[in-house]
Amino acid sequence: MSSREDEALARAAVTALTGQLALAPKPGLPDPRDLDARESRMDHGMLRWSAKALAPGLAAMAAAARRTGEPTPGLRTELGAIGRCTEHSVHLAGGGHRGALWALGLLVAAAALDPRAGARDVAATAKRIAAHTDRRAPRRPSRGSSVSAKYGAAGARGEARAGFPHVRRALDTLTGACASGATEAQARLDALLTVMSTLQDTELLYTAGPMGLRHVQAGARTVLESGGTATETGAKALASLDADLHARAWSPRGSAGLLAGALFLDSLPVQVRAA
């Protein structure tokens, strides 16, 4: 049974995910503008609805970590089992968020292990959890793992086992952009673009191949090098990239999930406020 602290962590993670969904314009990704388009209304609306279906599973992951007390192989296996059950619940609610569930699940569990840890310490603990093998994981390869093997990309597992370097870079961008006078939304968009500029996104590799991935990375760098979304030049570059990716139907979904992880870490510590 989860405690108030576990439920607070789960709520914070879901809030981070819905906060990511609320940003606009997000290049190639669903955002609130989709509500004005009949053909895509269910896409964004269902993603928001299904995000809420993550909460019970994330609370269970936090409870498992708190009960175990250490980033052990047993905890990694239990988190995997909870995650697969949560994926099923999310599918019934509309689907999506598989990458975000992986990142947020590990980060929530890590935060539960040390309730007063800072963001970077939580990422380091998540790395220790991810280093273990899920002994009960299905043996069939996922699309992400197949793409990772084909192109030599780190993928979601590699990102976690490295201590979520793109999540940490996104956190740095959030801090720097806000300090420079950007709004919260602009800082979050800059953080997303920071991830997009270097992440070997397996979803993009699958749909667009290596050339497409490099095209998206270069587009994200152009926005940042133009001064970011808080500047007129950067905003124009963002609009151009957004139109380009939507026209090509290329979606950097891996970057979106990692931004949600960064927004969650940026909200810590939530247990203190929940007590």
C-alpha positions as CSV (number, residue, x, y, z in Angstrom):
1,M,0.0,0.0,0.0
2,S,1.4,3.4,-0.9
3,S,1.7,6.2,1.6
4,R,0.9,9.9,1.2
5,E,4.5,10.5,0.3
6,D,4.4,7.9,-2.5
7,E,1.2,9.4,-3.9
8,A,2.7,12.9,-3.8
9,L,5.6,11.7,-5.9
10,A,3.3,10.0,-8.3
11,R,1.2,13.2,-8.6
12,A,4.3,15.3,-9.2
13,A,5.4,12.9,-12.0
14,V,2.0,13.1,-13.7
15,T,2.0,16.9,-13.3
16,A,5.4,17.0,-15.0
17,L,4.1,14.9,-17.8
18,T,0.9,16.9,-18.3
19,G,3.1,20.1,-18.1
20,Q,5.1,18.8,-21.0
21,L,2.0,18.1,-22.9
22,A,0.7,21.6,-22.3
23,L,3.7,23.3,-24.0
24,A,3.3,24.8,-27.4
25,P,4.6,24.9,-30.1
26,K,6.4,21.6,-29.6
27,P,8.2,20.6,-32.9
28,G,6.6,17.4,-34.2
29,L,4.9,16.6,-30.9
30,P,1.2,16.8,-29.8
31,D,0.3,20.1,-28.0
32,P,-2.8,22.1,-27.2
33,R,-3.1,23.4,-30.7
34,D,-4.2,19.9,-31.7
35,L,-7.5,20.5,-29.9
36,D,-8.5,22.9,-32.7
37,A,-8.0,20.2,-35.4
38,R,-10.7,17.6,-35.7
39,E,-8.4,15.0,-37.1
40,S,-6.0,15.1,-34.2
41,R,-8.3,16.2,-31.3
42,M,-8.2,12.7,-29.7
43,D,-4.4,12.5,-30.0
44,H,-3.7,15.3,-27.5
45,G,-6.8,14.8,-25.5
46,M,-6.2,11.1,-25.0
47,L,-2.6,11.6,-24.1
48,R,-3.6,14.0,-21.3
49,W,-6.2,11.5,-20.1
50,S,-3.9,8.5,-20.3
51,A,-1.2,10.4,-18.4
52,K,-3.4,10.3,-15.4
53,A,-3.5,6.5,-15.6
54,L,0.2,6.4,-14.7
55,A,-0.4,7.6,-11.2
56,P,-1.3,4.3,-9.4
57,G,1.6,2.5,-11.0
58,L,4.1,5.3,-10.1
59,A,2.8,5.4,-6.5
60,A,3.3,1.6,-6.4
61,M,6.9,2.0,-7.7
62,A,7.6,4.6,-5.0
63,A,6.1,2.3,-2.4
64,A,8.3,-0.6,-3.6
65,A,11.4,1.5,-3.4
66,R,10.6,2.8,0.0
67,R,9.9,-0.7,1.3
68,T,13.1,-2.1,-0.3
69,G,15.3,0.7,0.9
70,E,18.2,0.1,-1.5
71,P,18.6,0.1,-5.4
72,T,18.8,-3.7,-5.5
73,P,18.3,-6.2,-8.3
74,G,15.1,-7.2,-6.6
75,L,13.8,-3.7,-6.7
76,R,14.6,-3.4,-10.4
77,T,12.7,-6.6,-11.1
78,E,9.7,-5.4,-9.1
79,L,9.7,-2.0,-10.9
80,G,9.7,-3.8,-14.2
81,A,6.6,-5.9,-13.2
82,I,4.8,-2.8,-12.0
83,G,5.7,-1.0,-15.2
84,R,4.3,-3.7,-17.4
85,C,1.0,-3.6,-15.5
86,T,0.9,0.2,-15.7
87,E,1.5,0.0,-19.5
88,H,-1.6,-2.1,-19.8
89,S,-3.7,0.4,-17.8
90,V,-2.4,3.3,-19.9
91,H,-3.2,1.4,-23.0
92,L,-6.8,1.0,-21.8
93,A,-6.9,4.7,-21.1
94,G,-5.8,5.6,-24.6
95,G,-2.1,4.7,-24.9
96,G,1.2,6.5,-25.1
97,H,3.8,7.5,-22.6
98,R,5.8,4.3,-22.7
99,G,9.1,6.2,-22.7
100,A,8.0,8.7,-20.1
101,L,6.9,5.8,-17.9
102,W,10.3,4.2,-18.0
103,A,12.1,7.5,-17.1
104,L,9.6,8.7,-14.5
105,G,9.3,5.2,-12.9
106,L,13.0,5.0,-12.3
107,L,13.2,8.6,-11.1
108,V,10.2,8.3,-8.8
109,A,11.6,5.1,-7.3
110,A,15.0,6.9,-6.8
111,A,13.3,9.9,-5.1
112,A,11.4,7.5,-2.8
113,L,14.7,5.9,-1.7
114,D,16.0,9.2,-0.5
115,P,13.2,11.7,0.2
116,R,15.4,14.7,0.7
117,A,17.8,14.1,-2.2
118,G,18.4,16.8,-4.8
119,A,17.7,16.4,-8.4
120,R,21.2,15.2,-9.4
121,D,21.4,12.7,-6.5
122,V,18.1,11.3,-7.6
123,A,19.4,10.8,-11.1
124,A,22.5,9.1,-9.8
125,T,20.3,6.7,-7.7
126,A,18.2,6.0,-10.7
127,K,21.4,5.0,-12.6
128,R,22.1,2.5,-9.8
129,I,18.7,1.0,-10.2
130,A,18.9,0.8,-14.0
131,A,22.3,-0.9,-13.8
132,H,20.5,-4.1,-12.7
133,T,18.8,-6.5,-15.1
134,D,15.1,-7.1,-15.0
135,R,15.1,-10.9,-14.6
136,R,11.4,-11.2,-15.5
137,A,11.4,-9.0,-18.5
138,P,10.0,-10.5,-21.7
139,R,12.7,-11.9,-24.0
140,R,11.2,-10.5,-27.2
141,P,13.0,-7.3,-28.3
142,S,11.1,-4.0,-28.3
143,R,11.1,-1.6,-31.2
144,G,13.4,0.7,-29.3
145,S,15.9,-2.0,-28.4
146,S,15.9,-3.2,-32.0
147,V,16.6,0.3,-33.3
148,S,19.3,0.8,-30.7
149,A,21.0,-2.4,-31.8
150,K,20.7,-1.5,-35.5
151,Y,22.1,2.0,-35.2
152,G,24.3,1.8,-32.0
153,A,22.1,4.3,-30.2
154,A,22.0,4.3,-26.4
155,G,18.2,4.2,-26.3
156,A,16.1,4.5,-23.2
157,R,18.1,1.9,-21.2
158,G,21.4,3.5,-22.1
159,E,20.1,6.9,-21.0
160,A,19.1,5.5,-17.6
161,R,22.3,3.6,-17.1
162,A,24.2,6.8,-17.8
163,G,22.3,8.6,-15.1
164,F,20.0,10.5,-17.4
165,P,22.5,12.9,-18.9
166,H,19.9,14.6,-21.1
167,V,17.6,15.1,-18.2
168,R,20.4,16.8,-16.4
169,R,21.2,19.0,-19.4
170,A,17.5,19.9,-19.6
171,L,17.6,20.9,-15.9
172,D,20.7,23.2,-16.6
173,T,18.8,24.8,-19.5
174,L,15.7,25.4,-17.3
175,T,17.8,27.1,-14.7
176,G,19.8,29.2,-17.2
177,A,16.9,30.3,-19.3
178,C,14.8,31.4,-16.3
179,A,17.8,33.3,-14.9
180,S,18.1,35.1,-18.3
181,G,14.6,36.3,-18.1
182,A,12.7,33.7,-20.1
183,T,9.2,32.7,-19.0
184,E,8.6,29.3,-17.6
185,A,7.1,28.1,-20.8
186,Q,10.0,29.4,-22.9
187,A,12.5,27.8,-20.5
188,R,10.8,24.5,-20.8
189,L,10.7,24.7,-24.6
190,D,14.5,25.5,-24.6
191,A,15.0,22.5,-22.3
192,L,13.1,20.3,-24.8
193,L,15.3,21.7,-27.7
194,T,18.4,21.0,-25.6
195,V,17.4,17.3,-25.4
196,M,16.5,17.2,-29.1
197,S,19.8,18.7,-30.2
198,T,21.9,15.7,-29.0
199,L,19.6,12.8,-28.1
200,Q,19.8,9.7,-30.3
201,D,16.0,9.4,-30.3
202,T,15.1,5.9,-31.3
203,E,11.6,6.9,-32.4
204,L,13.2,9.4,-34.9
205,L,15.7,6.8,-36.0
206,Y,12.8,4.4,-36.7
207,T,10.7,6.8,-38.7
208,A,13.4,9.0,-40.3
209,G,16.7,7.2,-40.1
210,P,20.1,8.6,-39.2
211,M,19.8,11.5,-41.8
212,G,16.4,12.5,-40.4
213,L,17.7,12.4,-36.8
214,R,20.6,14.7,-37.7
215,H,18.2,17.0,-39.5
216,V,16.1,17.3,-36.3
217,Q,19.2,17.8,-34.1
218,A,20.5,20.5,-36.3
219,G,17.1,22.3,-36.3
220,A,17.0,22.2,-32.5
221,R,20.5,23.6,-32.3
222,T,19.5,26.4,-34.7
223,V,16.8,27.6,-32.4
224,L,19.1,27.5,-29.4
225,E,22.0,29.2,-31.2
226,S,19.5,31.9,-32.3
227,G,19.1,32.9,-28.7
228,G,16.4,30.4,-27.7
229,T,12.6,30.7,-27.8
230,A,12.6,33.9,-25.7
231,T,14.1,35.9,-28.6
232,E,12.4,36.9,-31.8
233,T,14.9,35.1,-34.0
234,G,14.7,32.0,-31.9
235,A,10.9,32.0,-31.9
236,K,10.9,32.2,-35.7
237,A,13.4,29.3,-35.9
238,L,11.2,27.3,-33.6
239,A,8.1,28.0,-35.8
240,S,10.0,26.9,-38.9
241,L,11.2,23.7,-37.2
242,D,7.7,23.0,-35.9
243,A,6.1,23.3,-39.3
244,D,8.9,21.2,-40.9
245,L,8.5,18.3,-38.5
246,H,4.8,18.2,-38.6
247,A,4.9,18.2,-42.4
248,R,7.3,15.3,-42.4
249,A,5.4,13.5,-39.6
250,W,8.6,13.1,-37.6
251,S,8.1,13.0,-33.8
252,P,10.9,13.3,-31.2
253,R,8.9,11.4,-28.6
254,G,12.0,10.3,-26.7
255,S,12.9,13.9,-26.1
256,A,9.4,14.6,-24.7
257,G,9.6,11.8,-22.2
258,L,13.0,13.0,-20.9
259,L,11.7,16.6,-20.6
260,A,9.0,15.2,-18.4
261,G,11.7,13.6,-16.3
262,A,13.5,16.9,-16.0
263,L,10.3,18.7,-14.9
264,F,9.7,16.1,-12.3
265,L,13.2,16.5,-10.8
266,D,12.8,20.3,-11.0
267,S,9.7,19.9,-8.7
268,L,11.7,18.0,-5.9
269,P,11.5,17.7,-3.0
270,V,7.7,17.1,-3.0
271,Q,7.6,14.8,0.0
272,V,8.4,17.7,2.4
273,R,5.5,19.6,1.1
274,A,3.2,16.6,1.3
275,A,4.0,15.8,4.9
